[in-house]
């Protein structure tokens, strides 16, 4: 398990990572899996850049706020 996968293990199965890749990074739906897993399609190490980590942090915070608002609307 990569370091990123380990850090996100509690939420991995609840999020559509392809949508996060497209909506928050403007990249293909498959792009995000390489840095999440720690390896690219060629088996080479792959990580999020510091800027991408910040984008992911902000995306997760935005999604959390949307989930919180949805819960309040029930």
C-alpha positions as CSV (number, residue, x, y, z in Angstrom):
1,X,0.0,0.0,0.0
2,X,1.4,3.4,-1.0
3,X,1.9,6.2,1.5
4,X,-1.0,8.1,-0.1
5,X,-3.3,5.1,-0.1
6,X,-2.5,4.5,3.6
7,X,-3.3,8.1,4.5
8,X,-6.6,8.0,2.6
9,X,-7.6,4.4,3.5
10,X,-10.7,5.5,5.5
11,X,-12.2,7.4,2.5
12,X,-10.9,5.6,-0.5
13,X,-14.0,3.4,-1.2
14,X,-16.4,6.3,-0.7
15,X,-15.0,8.7,-3.3
16,X,-15.1,8.6,-7.1
17,X,-11.5,9.4,-7.8
18,X,-11.9,9.7,-11.5
19,X,-14.4,12.5,-10.9
20,X,-12.0,14.2,-8.5
21,X,-9.2,14.0,-11.2
22,X,-11.5,15.5,-13.8
23,X,-13.3,18.1,-11.7
24,X,-10.5,19.4,-9.5
25,X,-7.3,18.7,-11.5
26,X,-8.7,19.0,-15.0
27,X,-7.0,15.8,-15.9
28,X,-8.2,12.4,-17.2
29,X,-10.2,10.2,-15.0
30,X,-7.4,7.6,-14.9
31,X,-4.6,10.1,-14.1
32,X,-5.2,10.2,-10.3
33,X,-4.6,6.5,-9.8
34,X,-0.9,6.7,-10.5
35,X,0.0,9.1,-7.7
36,X,-2.6,7.5,-5.4
37,X,-0.9,4.1,-5.8
38,X,2.6,5.5,-6.0
39,X,3.4,4.0,-9.4
40,X,2.7,5.0,-13.0
41,X,1.7,2.7,-15.8
42,X,5.3,1.8,-16.4
43,X,5.9,0.7,-12.8
44,X,7.9,3.9,-12.1
45,X,7.5,5.7,-8.8
46,X,4.9,8.5,-9.0
47,X,3.8,11.0,-6.4
48,X,1.7,14.0,-6.1
49,X,3.6,17.3,-6.4
50,X,3.3,19.7,-3.5
51,X,0.8,21.8,-5.6
52,X,-1.2,18.6,-6.4
53,X,-1.3,17.7,-2.8
54,X,-2.7,21.1,-1.9
55,X,-5.3,20.7,-4.7
56,X,-6.3,17.3,-3.3
57,X,-6.6,18.7,0.2
58,X,-8.8,21.4,-1.0
59,X,-10.9,19.0,-3.1
60,X,-11.4,16.7,-0.1
61,X,-12.4,19.7,2.1
62,X,-14.8,20.9,-0.6
63,X,-16.4,17.4,-0.8
64,X,-16.6,17.2,3.0
65,X,-18.5,20.5,3.0
66,X,-20.9,19.3,0.4
67,X,-21.5,16.1,2.3
68,X,-22.1,18.1,5.5
69,X,-24.6,20.4,3.7
70,X,-26.4,17.4,2.3
71,X,-26.7,15.8,5.7
72,X,-28.1,19.1,7.1
73,X,-30.7,19.1,4.3
74,X,-32.1,15.7,5.3
